[in-house]
Amino acid sequence: VYVRKQLMEITAEQLRADPGRYIVYDIRSERERAYGTIPDSYGSTAEELLNTPPIDRSRPLVILCAHGIVSLDVAEALEARGYEAYSLRGGYLAWLRADLQDKQEEEVRARVEQSLRKKFRTPLMSQFTKALKAYRLVNEGDRVAVCISGGKDSMLMAKLFQELKRYSPVSFDVRYVVMDPGYNPENRRIIEDNARLLGIPITVFESNIFESVYNVEKSPCYLCARMRRGYLYGYAQKLGCNKIALGHHFDDVIETNLMGMLYSGQLQTMMPKLHSRNFPGMELIRPLYFIREDDIKAWRDYNGLHFIQCACRFTDTCTTCNNGQNHSKRQETKELIRMLKKTNPQVEQLIFRSMENVGLDAVLAYKQDGRKHSFLDTYDSRTGDEGE
């Protein structure tokens, strides 16, 4: 097996040293490729490559998956058919790490920060400060734990807080926190490398959440999210913080609105801030509340940044190099909004505004402080409903 791997593999450093020599096929799912891929690579699947082999035999083929496991089998099958084919050792994560190491950190950091002040000031920085003011998210004397998962959203949030600290008239303090719930070593290194590249002084603490929920069959993601939040609150309190900041953006908010209606039969939104029930004096804030996901992706791609998609142990294997089998309710909701937008370009903003325009006189029932109220409670005391 060792000899086979040595003959069939190519390293990220070899590929980066002479990229024009190879034809690269990325066999991860379309959803995974949307989070980033090797420049000039071709998106495909293992089945497509084996059922309809490439016509071009003039250059060696490099097969890419998440960790270099499935790609090794595909490369071997293509070799048996007469192709010169290799698997990228370590997969896309290995290429990400090599890419990070090649970058001149100071130059990248300066470009990233300049882009927030210039090119992306309106869609990112201005929307960030707008949410802070609209919902009074950060106040004088606050100490905020900016919680970084390693993805594009939380990394952007950290940079926006850094920029805000440069000129804000409000005096507040920030701590940049990464919780390691059981990441594999590669993902943790990528998070640490990106933080170093962007000049974010992170503090990493560990928990065993993945171990705790790995064998849970019913709603493991919900349980994991709840446990993560509890650990973050607890650690933030130890740092003297009174708030934790999470990287949920505008798209997350409107998707949550629709998901509640379509899958849970309830009307509720993802609030811009919440008081903690179990940690008195602590608050959760969402400073990216007005920022669109497409603008975050544009900022990421403009600066040539690459972040992990999801470091969860449930999806963090090459078994996810499939064709969209990890289809979640949130992904279905994204597709629904995308389809509705074709005929109604304002649909996203209207979904958002609907949560600001709830008419309690025109709902059958609502809950407040855990108590359910019916329209019948006040119906007999009301007049003039018809023809209003």
N, C-alpha and C positions, 0 to 999 in steps of 0.2 A: 504494500500500500504506500509506503514511504517513497519508494522509487517511482511508482506511478504518479504520485503527486508532484515530485520533482520534475518529471518530464512534461507533465500536463499543465503546470502552473506558470504564471508570469506575475511578477510583483508590480505593485503600484508605481514604484520608482522606475522600473523598466518601461512601463507604459508611458509615464509622464516624460521620460527622457527622449522618446521618439514616437509621439502620438500618431504622426502621419503614416507610420509603417503598418499600423493595424486597423482592422475594421472591428469596432466594438458593438456588441449586441447586449442590451440590458434586458434581462428576462424577468425582472421584477414586475409586479402588477402595475397597471396604469396609475393607480392611486399612489403607489410608492414613488413612481418616477416623477409624479407631479411635485413632490417635495424636493426634487433635485436629482440630477444625473450627470454623467461624464459628458462634457461638451462633444458634439458631433457624433454621439452614439445613436444607435438605432433601437427603438423600443420594439420588443417582440415578446413571445412566450416560448418556453421550452418546446411545447407541442408544435408551434408554427415553424420553429427552426428545424425540427426533425422531420416534419411532414413536408415542408417546402424549403429545402436547403438553399442557402444563398447561391446566386449565380456567379458572383465574383470570387474567383479563386486566386487572384493575382496577389493578394496580401493575406497574411495570417489573420485568423479570427480570434478575438478575445471575448469570452462569454462572462457576463457580469450578473451576479445575484447579490443578495444582501450580505452573506458571510462567506461565499466561496464554497458552498457545499453542493447545492443543486447544479451550479455551473460546471463543476468538475465532471459530473456524469454526462452533461450535455456535450462538453468539449470532447470527452472520450468517444461518445457516439459519433460525433462529426469526424474525428480522426479515423474511425473505422470506415468511414465513407470516402476517405481520400483527402480530407481537408487538413490544413495545418491549423489546428485550433488549440487554444489555451483557456484555462480558467483563471480569472483574476484572483490571486491569493488574498484571502481575507475579505473579498467582495467589495461592495460599495463603501463600507465603513473603513476599510483599509485605504481606499483611494481618498476618502475624506481626510483621514489623518495625514496622509502624504501631502495633500493639497494645503492643509493648514500649516504644516511645517515649512512649506516652500514660500509662504507669504512673508513679506517684510511687515512685521507686526506694527511698527510705528506708522508706516505709510498707510496700511489698511485702516488703522484706528483713526488717523487724521481724515481719510476719505469718508469713512462712515460718519464721523461727527460732522464733517462739512456738509454731507448730504442731508442730514437732519436739519441743518440751519438754512440750507438753500433749496435744493431740488424738492425735498420732501417736507418742507416746513408746513405747507398748508394741509396736506392730507394726514400728516403724522403729528408733528409737534403742536400745531395749532389745535387739532382735535383732542390731543392729550390734555393740554391746558384748559380747553373748553370743558371737558368732563370734570376736571379737578374743581373748576369754579362753579359749574352748574350744580354739582352734587356735594360741594364742600368736602372733598375727599381728603385733602391734606391741609392741616391747620397749624397755627403757630405752636411750636413746642412738640409736635408729633415726632415719634421715632417709628419709621416704617420699615418692616421686613419685606423686601422685594423678593418674592419667591420665584426661583428660576428652575424650570424643569429641563432646560436644554434645548427646547424648540425655538422657532423663530419669534413667537409672540412674547415669551417671557424675556428673551434676550433683547428684543427691541425695547420692551418696557424698562429694562435696566438702563439702557443707553438714554432713554428719554428722561429718566430720573436724574441721571448724571448731568444731562444738559440743563434740566430745570434747576439743579443745585447751583449752577454757575451764575444765574441772574435773578432767581426768585427773591422777592422782598419778604417772603414768609420764611422764618427761620425754622427748619426742621432737619431731622437726621435720618440717615438711610443705612440699612444693613442689607447686603446682598447674600441671600441664603439659598443653598442647594441642599435638598434632602435626597440622600441616596437610599431608596427603599429596597435595594437589592439589584442594582443595575449590573449587567455584565461588565467586566473591566474595560472593554473597548468603548462602550457607550459612555462610561464615566470619564475616560480619557478625552473623548471628543468634547464633552461638556467643559472639562477643565481647559482644554486647548482653546476652545472658542472664547471662554471667559478671559483667558490670558491675551488672546489676539485682540479682543475688543477693549481690554483695559478695565475689566470689571473685577473688583477685588472680592471674590466669593468666599464664603465660609461654608464648608461642606460638613454635614452631620449625617449619621447613618441610622437606619431603622431596619426592621425585618419584616416590613409590610408584605412584600411579595411572597415570602415564606408563609405568612399567616393566611393569605387569601388564595394561594395557588391551587389548593384542592377544593375550594368552595365552588359548588356547581351553580347555585342560584345567585344571580346578581353579584359576581365577584368584582366587577368594575365599580358598582355603586359602593360596595363595602370598602374597596381600596381607596376610592376618592374620599370617603368619610374619615378613614383612618389617617390618610395623608394630611388632611386638613387639621385633624387633632394634633398630630405630631408637629406641624408647622406652627400652630398656635402656641403649643407648649415651649418649643424652642425659641420662638420670637419673644415670649415673655421672659425667658432666661436672659435674653440679650437686652432686656429693658425696653422692648418695643411695645407700642399700644395698638399697632395695626399691621396686618399682613396684606400685601398687594398681589393679586393674581392676574394673569395675562389674558383673561377672556375679552374678546373683541366684539364689535357690532354684529358680525355674522353669528357668533355664538349666541348672542342675545335673541336675535329674531328666530333662529333655529329652535331655541328653547321654547319660545312662544308657541310655535307651531307644533312642536313635539308634544307639549303638554295637552294641546287640544286633540291631536290626531291619535296619540298613543296612550294617554292617561285620562282623557275626558275631563281636563281641568284647564282653567284659564289663569295662567300665572307667568311671570317673567323672571329673568335672571337680574336681580336687583344690583344697582351700582355700589351699594354698601349695605352691610348687615352687622348687627351686634351679635357677638358670640354668645351662645346659650351656656356653654360649659366653661368658658374662660372669661369671667367678669372683667370688664374694662377693656376687652379686646374687640377690635372691629376688623372686618374683611372689606377691602375696597377693590374696585375694578377700574383702573385708570384708562384702559384702552376701550372704554365703553362706546365711544363714537368712531373708533378707527376701523376701516374696512379691511378685511383679510387680503383682498387683492392689492391694496396699497402696501401692506406688510410684505407680501411676496415680491412686489416691484422693488421695494427698498433692499430686500435680501439679494435679489438677482442683480440689481444695479451695482452692488458692492461686491459681488462674487462670493457671497457667504454661503456656507453649507451647515445646516443644523440637523440634529437627529429628528426623525419623524415621530417615533414613539419608542420609548425605552422599556415599555411594559413587557414582562416576561411572557405574557400570553401571546404577544405578537412579535416577539423579538427573536425569531428563528427563521431559517430559510423555508419553513413550511408556509411562510407568508409570501413566498415568491410564486403566488398563484394568480389567477385571473379574477381578482375581485371577490374571492370567497369570504373575506372578512367584512361583509357588507353590514354596516350598522344602521340603526334607526336614524342617527344623525346624518349619515351619508345619504340615506333615502330622502331626508328632508332637504339637504343641500340640492339634490337633483330636482326636487319638486319646485323649490324657489327658482332655480335656474330655468326651468321650463316655463313657469308663470311669468318670469321677467321678459320672455320673448314677446309676449303680447301686452304686458303691462310693465314698462321700464321703471315705474315708481313703486313696484310692489314691495321692495325691501323697506323703503322708508315708511310706507303705509303700515306694514306689519309692526314696525317699531312704534309708530305713532298711536297705533290702536291701544297700546298699553298706557298711554297718557290720556286717552279719551274714553275711559270706561264709564258708561252711564248706568249707575246703580238702579235708576228707576226703570231700566229696560233689561234687567237680568232676572232670571228665575230665583236665584239664590246666590249668596256669597258667604265666604268665611272671614272672620276677623277675630284674632286672638284665640283661635281654636274653636270658636263658636259659630255655628251655621245660622244664617239669617235668611228667611224666605220673603219673597215679595208679598206673600199673604199676611205677613206680620203687620204691615201698614196699609194693605190694600183698601180696607173698608173706610179708612180715614182720608183717603185721597179722592179727589174729584177732578173731572175734566181731562181724563187720560185720552179718551177717543177724540180724534180730530186735532191733536196737538200739533 
